[in-house]
Amino acid sequence: MSTTRHGEDGPDRTAAVRAGSVDGAEPAAGRAGDQASPTRAGERGVRALLVPRWSATHVVGALLCVALGFAVVAQVSQTQDDVLTGMRQDDLVRLLDDLNQRNVELTDEQEELRQDLAELRSSTSSRQAAQEAAEEQARVQGVLAGTLPVRGPGVVLTIRDPEDGVRAQHLVTILEEMRNAGVEAVELSGQRLTASSWILDGGDGIVVDGVALAQPWTWTAIGDPDVVSVALGIPGGALATVRAAGATVVLREVEEVEITAVRTLDEPEFAEPAAPTG
């Protein structure tokens, strides 16, 4: 009996051993696969780190940050309002008075600046007007004193005296008639005649301001041509006396004549400007 069980158990155990050997091969294969799995798991971990994933915790944290920012801004605004709200009425009144006073000071300063600007403009205008007046006065004085060349309407008078009957007095009479007719500038044969000019008889003929003048004598005068012509041509006047002395005269009215001769003024030796009175 025992032999038969032994013989029966033998094959079973042998089969079990074989089965175990076969089953033992499978875990060996599984260990080989387990050796490769950590590499794949590492790759999956890296990919998981590179790809951002939002979770509910992240969303809640972001919302909390936004809410905190709004709260800070509101708190700052509320704090500024609380500064005025927490002040006493006396302090508020004092603050308002200070603001009003500062506003008044700024307004006064603005008005002062406007006045300064107006004064500067007025001063500039006054200086310009004074300069223009001075220039005009210098121009007028230059014309009257004979220091500037001039041009304008007037007359040209030519006198020829072949008989030498004309004297210096005849020419002085002509000059006086021209001045009485309103002549503003006069030239006689290249010599500018002014208030200080003089005319004399010389050994070589007529002498004007120290210069002997040869014939013909030519007058160039600037003034109203009609008035000057009438003044010189009246019966018994200046030209009538010149004709009576044997000279011939030619008087022409012109729209524009030019006097280029000028005089150099001498420095006064005795006269000085007087201080204005009153």
Backbone as CSV, one residue per row, in Angstrom:
resi,resn,N_x,N_y,N_z,CA_x,CA_y,CA_z,C_x,C_y,C_z
1,MET,0.838,-1.197,0.000,0.000,0.000,0.000,0.848,1.211,0.000
2,SER,1.820,1.274,0.916,2.713,2.449,0.983,3.505,2.622,-0.278
3,THR,3.801,1.557,-0.840,4.590,1.676,-2.080,3.776,2.282,-3.166
4,THR,2.486,1.818,-3.168,1.627,2.380,-4.229,1.446,3.887,-4.034
5,ARG,1.255,4.394,-2.775,1.091,5.874,-2.507,2.353,6.609,-2.868
6,HIS,3.450,5.969,-2.509,4.697,6.624,-2.877,4.821,6.776,-4.349
7,GLY,4.368,5.601,-5.007,4.465,5.704,-6.482,3.485,6.707,-6.988
8,GLU,2.354,6.860,-6.331,1.377,7.861,-6.813,1.846,9.268,-6.494
9,ASP,2.462,9.431,-5.273,2.935,10.799,-4.907,4.122,11.242,-5.749
10,GLY,4.858,10.320,-6.192,6.073,10.694,-6.934,5.761,11.469,-8.170
11,PRO,4.877,10.952,-8.974,4.594,11.720,-10.193,3.991,13.055,-9.870
12,ASP,3.158,13.111,-8.854,2.533,14.409,-8.517,3.577,15.414,-8.096
13,ARG,4.450,14.977,-7.291,5.497,15.898,-6.823,6.392,16.305,-7.976
14,THR,6.645,15.321,-8.815,7.478,15.674,-9.987,6.800,16.704,-10.827
15,ALA,5.479,16.528,-10.995,4.723,17.521,-11.793,4.715,18.853,-11.100
16,ALA,4.620,18.789,-9.770,4.618,20.048,-9.032,5.944,20.758,-9.152
17,VAL,7.020,19.950,-9.088,8.340,20.556,-9.241,8.481,21.179,-10.591
18,ARG,8.001,20.421,-11.596,8.085,20.995,-12.943,7.231,22.246,-13.057
19,ALA,6.034,22.148,-12.473,5.171,23.325,-12.529,5.817,24.481,-11.808
20,GLY,6.465,24.141,-10.687,7.141,25.217,-9.950,8.279,25.808,-10.727
21,SER,8.952,24.914,-11.426,10.055,25.455,-12.228,9.542,26.339,-13.313
22,VAL,8.409,25.929,-13.868,7.826,26.790,-14.929,7.338,28.076,-14.338
23,ASP,6.634,27.959,-13.175,6.144,29.187,-12.515,7.296,30.058,-12.067
24,GLY,8.409,29.509,-11.665,9.579,30.285,-11.233,10.181,31.069,-12.353
25,ALA,9.997,30.601,-13.572,10.533,31.351,-14.716,9.791,32.644,-14.910
26,GLU,8.518,32.658,-14.609,7.714,33.876,-14.822,8.151,35.000,-13.894
27,PRO,8.366,34.794,-12.604,8.864,35.885,-11.773,10.201,36.411,-12.246
28,ALA,11.030,35.565,-12.795,12.316,36.066,-13.324,12.065,37.078,-14.429
29,ALA,11.109,36.740,-15.315,10.776,37.683,-16.399,10.198,38.962,-15.818
30,GLY,9.379,38.829,-14.793,8.787,40.019,-14.168,9.837,40.908,-13.556
31,ARG,10.890,40.403,-12.986,11.960,41.222,-12.420,12.714,41.969,-13.503
32,ALA,12.854,41.280,-14.654,13.518,41.989,-15.765,12.710,43.191,-16.191
33,GLY,11.354,42.965,-16.217,10.483,44.094,-16.593,10.523,45.181,-15.547
34,ASP,10.659,44.798,-14.273,10.726,45.806,-13.207,11.982,46.637,-13.297
35,GLN,13.064,46.103,-13.854,14.288,46.872,-14.000,14.128,47.980,-15.038
36,ALA,13.289,47.786,-16.058,13.080,48.809,-17.091,12.045,49.842,-16.672
37,SER,11.133,49.478,-15.739,10.020,50.380,-15.376,10.491,51.667,-14.693
38,PRO,11.554,51.741,-13.860,11.975,53.024,-13.268,12.351,54.058,-14.305
39,THR,12.941,53.710,-15.407,13.305,54.681,-16.448,12.072,55.332,-17.035
40,ARG,11.090,54.460,-17.347,9.844,54.994,-17.893,9.142,55.877,-16.873
41,ALA,9.183,55.496,-15.632,8.532,56.302,-14.593,9.224,57.666,-14.463
42,GLY,10.549,57.698,-14.588,11.268,58.983,-14.517,10.887,59.903,-15.659
43,GLU,10.748,59.337,-16.872,10.339,60.144,-18.016,8.966,60.726,-17.799
44,ARG,8.064,59.882,-17.250,6.721,60.388,-17.001,6.752,61.492,-15.942
45,GLY,7.636,61.384,-14.965,7.733,62.430,-13.930,8.221,63.761,-14.496
46,VAL,9.218,63.710,-15.386,9.724,64.937,-16.011,8.642,65.604,-16.833
47,ARG,7.914,64.778,-17.608,6.824,65.339,-18.417,5.768,65.971,-17.531
48,ALA,5.511,65.356,-16.422,4.504,65.904,-15.508,4.956,67.248,-14.946
49,LEU,6.264,67.408,-14.717,6.773,68.677,-14.209,6.738,69.781,-15.265
50,LEU,7.000,69.413,-16.532,7.014,70.401,-17.617,5.630,70.860,-17.985
51,VAL,4.649,70.061,-17.878,3.281,70.420,-18.261,2.579,70.988,-17.035
52,PRO,2.186,72.327,-17.047,1.518,72.907,-15.877,0.126,72.328,-15.721
53,ARG,-0.206,72.084,-14.514,-1.534,71.566,-14.199,-2.155,72.422,-13.108
54,TRP,-3.347,72.934,-13.397,-4.073,73.744,-12.430,-4.990,72.842,-11.620
55,SER,-4.837,73.040,-10.354,-5.710,72.287,-9.456,-6.653,73.258,-8.756
56,ALA,-7.559,72.768,-8.052,-8.515,73.603,-7.312,-7.796,74.462,-6.298
57,THR,-6.727,73.940,-5.725,-5.952,74.716,-4.743,-5.308,75.939,-5.382
58,HIS,-4.771,75.711,-6.596,-4.153,76.832,-7.304,-5.174,77.913,-7.624
59,VAL,-6.324,77.547,-8.101,-7.375,78.502,-8.456,-7.796,79.293,-7.238
60,VAL,-7.988,78.604,-6.152,-8.395,79.288,-4.926,-7.316,80.258,-4.466
61,GLY,-6.039,79.873,-4.574,-4.949,80.760,-4.179,-4.897,82.014,-5.035
62,ALA,-5.095,81.876,-6.366,-5.094,83.036,-7.258,-6.217,83.988,-6.912
63,LEU,-7.404,83.454,-6.658,-8.549,84.299,-6.295,-8.281,85.041,-4.991
64,LEU,-7.636,84.371,-4.065,-7.307,85.022,-2.802,-6.321,86.186,-3.008
65,CYS,-5.332,86.014,-3.897,-4.373,87.085,-4.182,-5.068,88.303,-4.782
66,VAL,-5.974,88.064,-5.762,-6.713,89.166,-6.382,-7.555,89.884,-5.343
67,ALA,-8.236,89.114,-4.518,-9.077,89.717,-3.489,-8.237,90.527,-2.508
68,LEU,-7.045,90.055,-2.186,-6.174,90.770,-1.273,-5.713,92.103,-1.876
69,GLY,-5.421,92.112,-3.193,-5.019,93.355,-3.857,-6.111,94.400,-3.802
70,PHE,-7.350,94.004,-4.130,-8.473,94.926,-4.049,-8.664,95.426,-2.627
71,ALA,-8.460,94.567,-1.684,-8.634,94.965,-0.290,-7.595,96.013,0.108
72,VAL,-6.345,95.868,-0.372,-5.296,96.843,-0.045,-5.625,98.207,-0.629
73,VAL,-6.063,98.217,-1.914,-6.416,99.484,-2.553,-7.569,100.149,-1.824
74,ALA,-8.587,99.374,-1.500,-9.740,99.927,-0.789,-9.333,100.449,0.574
75,GLN,-8.413,99.751,1.226,-7.967,100.180,2.549,-7.221,101.509,2.483
76,VAL,-6.363,101.690,1.439,-5.642,102.948,1.291,-6.602,104.098,1.057
77,SER,-7.577,103.878,0.152,-8.570,104.913,-0.109,-9.384,105.219,1.138
78,GLN,-9.751,104.182,1.836,-10.525,104.369,3.055,-9.714,105.118,4.109
79,THR,-8.395,104.839,4.143,-7.532,105.516,5.118,-7.456,107.005,4.840
80,GLN,-7.346,107.375,3.513,-7.310,108.789,3.162,-8.603,109.482,3.530
81,ASP,-9.707,108.806,3.273,-10.994,109.394,3.650,-11.112,109.498,5.162
82,ASP,-10.580,108.497,5.854,-10.683,108.508,7.311,-9.883,109.649,7.918
83,VAL,-8.782,110.103,7.191,-7.983,111.206,7.720,-8.829,112.458,7.862
84,LEU,-9.630,112.748,6.815,-10.513,113.912,6.888,-11.719,113.646,7.778
85,THR,-12.214,112.418,7.727,-13.394,112.092,8.524,-13.075,112.138,10.009
86,GLY,-11.859,111.756,10.348,-11.491,111.721,11.756,-11.072,113.060,12.319
87,MET,-10.941,114.092,11.458,-10.524,115.405,11.947,-11.677,116.125,12.614
88,ARG,-11.327,116.954,13.576,-12.346,117.729,14.253,-12.815,118.873,13.372
89,GLN,-13.928,119.451,13.744,-14.491,120.527,12.943,-13.564,121.740,12.925
90,ASP,-12.922,122.015,14.062,-11.987,123.141,14.104,-10.814,122.916,13.158
91,ASP,-10.332,121.666,13.133,-9.227,121.366,12.234,-9.642,121.505,10.779
92,LEU,-10.850,121.039,10.475,-11.338,121.172,9.099,-11.493,122.637,8.709
93,VAL,-12.011,123.439,9.646,-12.172,124.869,9.363,-10.812,125.528,9.153
94,ARG,-9.833,125.162,9.980,-8.489,125.706,9.844,-7.866,125.287,8.510
95,LEU,-8.066,124.036,8.134,-7.544,123.562,6.850,-8.182,124.306,5.688
96,LEU,-9.496,124.534,5.772,-10.185,125.271,4.718,-9.696,126.708,4.649
97,ASP,-9.459,127.324,5.831,-8.940,128.692,5.847,-7.549,128.761,5.219
98,ASP,-6.727,127.761,5.536,-5.390,127.730,4.941,-5.461,127.617,3.424
99,LEU,-6.354,126.768,2.939,-6.504,126.623,1.485,-6.990,127.915,0.846
100,ASN,-7.963,128.562,1.503,-8.459,129.833,0.968,-7.373,130.897,0.970
101,GLN,-6.585,130.941,2.060,-5.511,131.915,2.144,-4.463,131.672,1.061
102,ARG,-4.140,130.410,0.850,-3.171,130.081,-0.196,-3.704,130.453,-1.567
103,ASN,-4.998,130.256,-1.759,-5.608,130.620,-3.034,-5.538,132.127,-3.255
104,VAL,-5.786,132.893,-2.167,-5.705,134.352,-2.269,-4.270,134.779,-2.585
105,GLU,-3.299,134.162,-1.916,-1.897,134.497,-2.174,-1.508,134.203,-3.612
106,LEU,-1.951,133.071,-4.131,-1.640,132.734,-5.515,-2.298,133.714,-6.478
107,THR,-3.522,134.132,-6.157,-4.211,135.110,-7.002,-3.478,136.442,-7.003
108,ASP,-3.036,136.884,-5.815,-2.283,138.138,-5.731,-0.963,138.037,-6.493
109,GLU,-0.300,136.904,-6.359,0.960,136.716,-7.069,0.746,136.739,-8.576
110,GLN,-0.349,136.130,-9.016,-0.657,136.150,-10.450,-0.907,137.573,-10.935
111,GLU,-1.615,138.372,-10.120,-1.896,139.751,-10.502,-0.608,140.576,-10.546
112,GLU,0.298,140.337,-9.592,1.574,141.044,-9.603,2.386,140.689,-10.838
113,LEU,2.376,139.429,-11.198,3.108,139.017,-12.399,2.511,139.666,-13.645
114,ARG,1.195,139.767,-13.681,0.557,140.428,-14.826,0.941,141.902,-14.884
115,GLN,0.971,142.564,-13.723,1.368,143.967,-13.701,2.817,144.135,-14.137
116,ASP,3.683,143.236,-13.661,5.083,143.305,-14.078,5.214,143.136,-15.586
117,LEU,4.456,142.182,-16.119,4.499,141.971,-17.568,3.999,143.197,-18.316
118,ALA,2.910,143.810,-17.803,2.376,145.006,-18.450,3.386,146.158,-18.387
119,GLU,4.077,146.290,-17.231,5.076,147.347,-17.105,6.252,147.114,-18.043
120,LEU,6.656,145.844,-18.160,7.751,145.549,-19.075,7.370,145.893,-20.509
121,ARG,6.136,145.501,-20.867,5.688,145.820,-22.228,5.587,147.330,-22.426
122,SER,5.040,148.022,-21.410,4.925,149.476,-21.515,6.289,150.134,-21.572
123,SER,7.223,149.628,-20.748,8.563,150.193,-20.755,9.240,149.974,-22.105
124,THR,9.038,148.757,-22.643,9.609,148.476,-23.961,9.020,149.395,-25.015
125,SER,7.686,149.598,-24.939,7.023,150.483,-25.899,7.508,151.916,-25.726
126,SER,7.670,152.342,-24.448,8.133,153.706,-24.188,9.542,153.915,-24.717
127,ARG,10.407,152.946,-24.456,11.772,153.067,-24.960,11.803,153.098,-26.479
128,GLN,10.953,152.252,-27.080,10.915,152.245,-28.540,10.387,153.570,-29.072
129,ALA,9.330,154.104,-28.407,8.780,155.386,-28.840,9.806,156.503,-28.654
130,ALA,10.526,156.459,-27.519,11.555,157.478,-27.292,12.674,157.374,-28.315
131,GLN,13.047,156.154,-28.642,14.093,155.970,-29.639,13.637,156.477,-31.007
132,GLU,12.400,156.164,-31.355,11.880,156.646,-32.643,11.809,158.168,-32.667
133,ALA,11.372,158.768,-31.526,11.304,160.227,-31.463,12.697,160.846,-31.572
134,ALA,13.675,160.206,-30.900,15.038,160.724,-30.975,15.590,160.624,-32.391
135,GLU,15.303,159.508,-33.052,15.764,159.353,-34.422,15.117,160.382,-35.344
136,GLU,13.826,160.635,-35.134,13.134,161.624,-35.953,13.689,163.022,-35.691
137,GLN,13.940,163.309,-34.395,14.499,164.615,-34.063,15.887,164.783,-34.675
138,ALA,16.676,163.719,-34.616,18.011,163.797,-35.213,17.918,164.008,-36.720
139,ARG,16.926,163.369,-37.337,16.757,163.544,-38.779,16.388,164.990,-39.106
140,VAL,15.452,165.547,-38.322,15.031,166.930,-38.569,16.200,167.890,-38.354
141,GLN,16.921,167.685,-37.241,18.047,168.555,-36.968,19.136,168.405,-38.037
142,GLY,19.300,167.175,-38.533,20.280,166.970,-39.588,19.919,167.699,-40.862
143,VAL,18.612,167.754,-41.168,18.171,168.476,-42.363,18.379,169.970,-42.183
144,LEU,17.964,170.482,-41.004,18.063,171.923,-40.775,19.503,172.376,-40.617
145,ALA,20.314,171.537,-39.987,21.717,171.919,-39.780,22.572,171.649,-41.005
146,GLY,22.030,170.965,-41.975,22.785,170.714,-43.199,23.767,169.569,-43.085
147,THR,23.567,168.672,-42.125,24.509,167.558,-41.966,24.041,166.292,-42.683
148,LEU,22.876,166.322,-43.283,22.348,165.161,-43.993,21.991,165.541,-45.425
149,PRO,22.263,164.690,-46.389,21.770,164.934,-47.753,20.253,164.767,-47.783
150,VAL,19.591,165.550,-48.615,18.125,165.539,-48.653,17.660,165.551,-50.100
151,ARG,16.387,165.218,-50.246,15.747,165.283,-51.551,14.280,165.634,-51.362
152,GLY,13.678,166.186,-52.431,12.266,166.546,-52.364,11.920,167.537,-53.464
153,PRO,10.669,167.961,-53.510,10.255,168.935,-54.527,10.856,170.310,-54.251
154,GLY,11.048,171.089,-55.292,11.621,172.421,-55.085,11.843,173.150,-56.399
155,VAL,12.847,173.999,-56.383,13.154,174.818,-57.559,14.649,174.787,-57.809
156,VAL,15.008,175.070,-59.068,16.411,175.236,-59.459,16.521,176.598,-60.151
157,LEU,17.397,177.471,-59.609,17.561,178.835,-60.116,19.000,179.007,-60.598
158,THR,19.145,179.427,-61.866,20.475,179.632,-62.449,20.645,181.112,-62.792
159,ILE,21.770,181.708,-62.344,22.048,183.131,-62.551,23.373,183.264,-63.289
160,ARG,23.308,184.036,-64.409,24.519,184.364,-65.155,24.679,185.882,-65.153
161,ASP,25.906,186.325,-64.861,26.167,187.771,-64.721,27.367,188.158,-65.595
162,PRO,27.134,188.317,-66.880,28.260,188.660,-67.756,28.827,190.048,-67.504
163,GLU,28.065,190.958,-66.921,28.518,192.324,-66.695,29.069,192.523,-65.287
164,ASP,29.120,191.454,-64.485,29.613,191.519,-63.105,28.893,192.590,-62.293
165,GLY,27.612,192.682,-62.499,26.832,193.681,-61.757,26.195,193.098,-60.499
166,VAL,26.221,191.797,-60.334,25.598,191.164,-59.168,26.573,191.180,-58.015
167,ARG,26.040,191.600,-56.872,26.848,191.627,-55.668,26.317,190.604,-54.644
168,ALA,27.098,190.479,-53.580,26.716,189.526,-52.537,25.348,189.852,-51.948
169,GLN,25.029,191.165,-51.880,23.744,191.539,-51.303,22.579,190.996,-52.120
170,HIS,22.747,190.931,-53.440,21.675,190.371,-54.272,21.426,188.899,-53.913
171,LEU,22.501,188.169,-53.727,22.342,186.750,-53.378,21.763,186.569,-51.976
172,VAL,22.126,187.458,-51.041,21.552,187.399,-49.695,20.050,187.648,-49.759
173,THR,19.626,188.568,-50.603,18.196,188.837,-50.752,17.462,187.610,-51.288
174,ILE,18.058,186.951,-52.263,17.444,185.720,-52.789,17.301,184.673,-51.691
175,LEU,18.369,184.512,-50.867,18.321,183.517,-49.780,17.218,183.865,-48.781
176,GLU,17.068,185.136,-48.440,16.022,185.539,-47.493,14.638,185.277,-48.068
177,GLU,14.450,185.556,-49.356,13.151,185.293,-49.973,12.831,183.786,-49.950
178,MET,13.835,182.978,-50.205,13.605,181.528,-50.163,13.211,181.072,-48.760
179,ARG,13.891,181.575,-47.751,13.557,181.191,-46.382,12.153,181.673,-46.013
180,ASN,11.804,182.866,-46.435,10.458,183.359,-46.150,9.393,182.515,-46.849
181,ALA,9.740,181.871,-47.949,8.788,181.027,-48.690,8.726,179.612,-48.131
182,GLY,9.466,179.359,-47.076,9.383,178.039,-46.437,10.353,177.008,-46.967
183,VAL,11.416,177.425,-47.602,12.411,176.480,-48.090,13.087,175.797,-46.900
184,GLU,13.267,174.483,-47.002,13.827,173.700,-45.892,15.306,173.397,-46.065
185,ALA,15.790,173.387,-47.267,17.202,173.121,-47.511,17.618,173.875,-48.765
186,VAL,18.838,174.464,-48.725,19.318,175.284,-49.838,20.772,174.940,-50.113
187,GLU,21.089,174.884,-51.393,22.474,174.675,-51.828,22.788,175.705,-52.906
188,LEU,23.955,176.363,-52.801,24.385,177.359,-53.779,25.712,176.921,-54.358
189,SER,25.657,176.445,-55.603,26.859,176.039,-56.340,27.714,175.071,-55.527
190,GLY,27.076,174.081,-54.949,27.801,173.048,-54.210,28.045,173.355,-52.753
191,GLN,27.598,174.522,-52.258,27.776,174.894,-50.860,26.424,174.846,-50.137
192,ARG,26.379,174.051,-49.051,25.148,173.952,-48.265,25.008,175.193,-47.393
193,LEU,23.872,175.877,-47.523,23.629,177.095,-46.781,22.766,176.798,-45.568
194,THR,23.207,177.272,-44.419,22.471,177.075,-43.168,22.362,178.431,-42.461
195,ALA,21.901,178.366,-41.202,21.738,179.612,-40.451,23.063,180.300,-40.180
196,SER,24.152,179.547,-40.164,25.459,180.144,-39.878,26.234,180.509,-41.142
197,SER,25.633,180.343,-42.306,26.337,180.640,-43.564,26.452,182.155,-43.768
198,TRP,27.442,182.553,-44.538,27.635,183.959,-44.857,28.079,184.101,-46.321
199,ILE,27.733,185.248,-46.917,28.022,185.538,-48.327,28.658,186.922,-48.391
200,LEU,29.820,187.005,-49.051,30.560,188.267,-49.137,31.092,188.465,-50.561
201,ASP,31.410,189.715,-50.839,32.089,190.033,-52.089,33.583,189.844,-51.872
202,GLY,34.235,189.135,-52.802,35.667,188.903,-52.708,36.378,189.395,-53.954
203,GLY,37.708,189.356,-53.916,38.479,189.798,-55.068,38.241,188.906,-56.279
204,ASP,37.885,187.617,-56.039,37.636,186.696,-57.143,36.144,186.499,-57.422
205,GLY,35.313,187.356,-56.834,33.878,187.235,-57.052,33.146,187.004,-55.736
206,ILE,32.089,186.261,-55.806,31.265,185.978,-54.628,31.911,184.869,-53.813
207,VAL,31.985,185.107,-52.487,32.564,184.133,-51.566,31.465,183.664,-50.599
208,VAL,31.297,182.349,-50.521,30.280,181.756,-49.634,30.985,180.838,-48.654
209,ASP,30.878,181.194,-47.369,31.485,180.395,-46.289,32.973,180.144,-46.564
210,GLY,33.627,181.168,-47.093,35.059,181.078,-47.335,35.437,180.455,-48.653
211,VAL,34.482,180.081,-49.491,34.755,179.446,-50.778,34.299,180.395,-51.891
212,ALA,35.211,180.728,-52.820,34.869,181.582,-53.961,34.094,180.777,-54.994
213,LEU,32.988,181.329,-55.451,32.104,180.614,-56.371,32.213,181.232,-57.764
214,ALA,32.407,180.365,-58.744,32.469,180.819,-60.134,31.072,180.802,-60.739
215,GLN,30.916,181.599,-61.806,29.637,181.620,-62.527,29.547,180.412,-63.469
216,PRO,28.312,180.036,-63.782,27.032,180.573,-63.285,26.743,180.091,-61.871
217,TRP,25.975,180.891,-61.154,25.577,180.499,-59.800,24.263,179.705,-59.881
218,THR,24.284,178.555,-59.267,23.104,177.687,-59.333,22.556,177.463,-57.928
219,TRP,21.291,177.841,-57.773,20.587,177.616,-56.510,19.739,176.348,-56.631
220,THR,19.791,175.538,-55.595,18.904,174.363,-55.500,18.212,174.440,-54.149
221,ALA,16.894,174.538,-54.182,16.127,174.718,-52.944,15.002,173.699,-52.886
222,ILE,14.758,173.149,-51.685,13.683,172.177,-51.465,12.576,172.853,-50.661
223,GLY,11.402,172.838,-51.238,10.225,173.458,-50.622,9.061,173.341,-51.587
224,ASP,7.994,174.073,-51.295,6.841,174.070,-52.194,7.199,174.863,-53.452
225,PRO,7.272,174.197,-54.620,7.724,174.911,-55.834,6.857,176.106,-56.175
226,ASP,5.550,176.002,-56.043,4.661,177.116,-56.408,4.894,178.318,-55.510
227,VAL,5.003,178.074,-54.214,5.191,179.182,-53.266,6.548,179.854,-53.490
228,VAL,7.590,179.051,-53.671,8.937,179.614,-53.850,9.008,180.422,-55.147
229,SER,8.410,179.910,-56.207,8.444,180.630,-57.491,7.733,181.974,-57.390
230,VAL,6.590,182.004,-56.728,5.852,183.259,-56.574,6.652,184.242,-55.728
231,ALA,7.266,183.731,-54.637,8.012,184.614,-53.743,9.213,185.243,-54.450
232,LEU,9.893,184.498,-55.287,11.056,185.032,-55.980,10.666,185.918,-57.167
233,GLY,9.517,185.663,-57.769,9.148,186.385,-58.996,8.249,187.573,-58.797
234,ILE,7.949,187.995,-57.577,7.073,189.139,-57.374,7.740,190.412,-57.923
235,PRO,6.947,191.342,-58.455,7.522,192.586,-58.982,8.311,193.342,-57.911
236,GLY,9.502,193.744,-58.259,10.360,194.460,-57.323,11.025,193.545,-56.322
237,GLY,10.932,192.233,-56.531,11.499,191.288,-55.599,12.952,190.972,-55.899
238,ALA,13.402,189.796,-55.388,14.811,189.426,-55.478,15.257,189.255,-56.914
239,LEU,14.480,188.542,-57.729,14.893,188.299,-59.108,14.824,189.584,-59.932
240,ALA,13.915,190.469,-59.595,13.813,191.748,-60.318,15.073,192.586,-60.111
241,THR,15.630,192.604,-58.910,16.844,193.364,-58.640,18.056,192.747,-59.345
242,VAL,18.075,191.407,-59.452,19.177,190.733,-60.146,19.129,191.074,-61.630
243,ARG,17.954,191.067,-62.204,17.820,191.432,-63.619,18.228,192.891,-63.823
244,ALA,17.867,193.714,-62.887,18.222,195.135,-63.006,19.727,195.340,-62.974
245,ALA,20.472,194.381,-62.342,21.933,194.480,-62.284,22.589,193.956,-63.545
246,GLY,21.789,193.536,-64.552,22.330,193.077,-65.823,22.487,191.574,-65.926
247,ALA,21.997,190.791,-64.957,22.133,189.333,-64.989,20.883,188.707,-65.589
248,THR,21.053,187.485,-66.046,19.919,186.714,-66.554,19.627,185.575,-65.569
249,VAL,18.334,185.250,-65.446,17.931,184.201,-64.488,17.040,183.205,-65.200
250,VAL,17.180,181.929,-64.791,16.302,180.857,-65.279,15.792,180.114,-64.050
251,LEU,14.486,180.128,-63.862,13.872,179.485,-62.686,13.016,178.298,-63.147
252,ARG,13.301,177.122,-62.606,12.546,175.928,-62.964,11.951,175.267,-61.703
253,GLU,10.711,174.872,-61.846,10.065,174.104,-60.786,10.210,172.610,-61.107
254,VAL,10.637,171.808,-60.134,10.865,170.377,-60.344,10.157,169.589,-59.247
255,GLU,9.772,168.377,-59.635,9.075,167.524,-58.670,10.014,166.963,-57.603
256,GLU,11.265,166.765,-57.971,12.217,166.264,-56.986,13.607,166.736,-57.340
257,VAL,14.240,167.350,-56.366,15.634,167.744,-56.492,16.397,167.077,-55.359
258,GLU,17.692,166.986,-55.506,18.537,166.342,-54.503,19.684,167.266,-54.137
259,ILE,19.876,167.423,-52.827,20.966,168.226,-52.307,21.918,167.280,-51.593
260,THR,23.106,167.129,-52.145,24.072,166.183,-51.600,25.132,166.845,-50.739
261,ALA,25.283,168.159,-50.860,26.298,168.858,-50.082,25.894,168.877,-48.604
262,VAL,26.847,168.626,-47.744,26.587,168.636,-46.292,27.650,169.485,-45.611
263,ARG,27.362,169.843,-44.368,28.278,170.648,-43.584,28.700,169.885,-42.341
264,THR,29.885,170.205,-41.871,30.387,169.647,-40.618,30.249,170.698,-39.536
265,LEU,29.522,170.349,-38.495,29.261,171.319,-37.439,30.487,171.473,-36.544
266,ASP,30.746,172.709,-36.188,31.843,172.998,-35.261,31.364,172.831,-33.822
267,GLU,32.278,172.375,-32.974,31.951,172.228,-31.560,31.791,173.607,-30.924
268,PRO,30.678,173.838,-30.209,30.485,175.152,-29.581,31.595,175.443,-28.569
269,GLU,32.088,176.668,-28.592,33.155,177.048,-27.678,32.631,177.673,-26.393
270,PHE,31.517,178.390,-26.488,31.005,179.101,-25.324,29.614,178.629,-24.898
271,ALA,28.795,178.254,-25.834,27.409,177.913,-25.481,27.331,176.525,-24.918
272,GLU,26.466,176.337,-23.895,26.211,175.055,-23.269,24.708,174.865,-23.126
273,PRO,24.231,173.616,-23.201,22.796,173.416,-23.010,22.370,173.831,-21.600
274,ALA,21.265,174.538,-21.500,20.747,174.976,-20.204,19.836,173.923,-19.626
275,ALA,19.809,173.833,-18.302,18.927,172.862,-17.631,17.488,173.269,-17.847
276,PRO,16.588,172.300,-18.059,15.179,172.651,-18.268,14.587,173.277,-17.024
277,THR,13.777,174.310,-17.213,13.131,175.003,-16.099,11.706,174.502,-15.942
278,GLY,11.200,174.648,-14.693,9.827,174.214,-14.431,9.786,172.761,-14.202
